[in-house]
């Protein structure tokens, strides 16, 4: 006796839905595993792409400001711009006439951008791509504490303008720089609570003037320096500091002072 199978029966319809079009628990777990693996691959790749993009912006912005510095020095009788105005880097102070020739005002304005003083009434905009001094790879504070005063992700090399016997900073002059291609113009500096590049470094403060002790590594163990001939380099903190946290001296490939013979760690001369 033969039996005919009724494909239109309810039981067959149920079996077809579950067996042909449904997913078993194992299949679901396999798919979830594949998604997790792909996510594990995609996240680091995205992070690497973003890091590279941030570095490109950093190089571009710092090179522009360094080019403006070189132009400024050439047009201002060889004098370097002011590091700061010595009364604290606040929005109010940055907007005063006394700060007009501080590097963070005069150089961006020379390039057709806003200086720090121009953000005194809109400090939130300072931390956007609108600002030439903003670096997207820097870890700016997420809270509004960053609005109290400007925080700098890169700074001018403070070792060029040394203190005299009276403990007063004296402007550097172009004629005093003996090796511009090896002398630091600007460096990436750390912001408060940003991860330090070395345990021997002091706490970061996002100052507008700095040297190697404030250097930060934002791109896979590297950060950016620019030099007084206009070029930029990616370096490690180990290229700048000794194991005890001093600037490397004697100076050779990287020079912080006007001449390599000067000791960048030396205290100002006594009267």
Secondary structure, DSSP 8 states (H G I E B T S, - for coil): ------TTSHHHHHHHHHHHS---HHHHHHHHHHHHHHHHHHHHHHHHHHHHHHHHHHHHHHHHHHHHHHHHHHHTTTB--BS--SS---HHHHTSGGGTTBHHHHHHHHTTS--GGGGTT-HHHHTSTTSTT--TTS---SSGGGGTS---SEEEEGGGS-B-TTS-B---BGGG-S-GGGBEEEEEB--TTS--S-TTS------SEE-GGGB---SSS-EEEEETTS-EEEE-GGGTB-TTS-B-SS-SSSB-SSSTTS-TT------
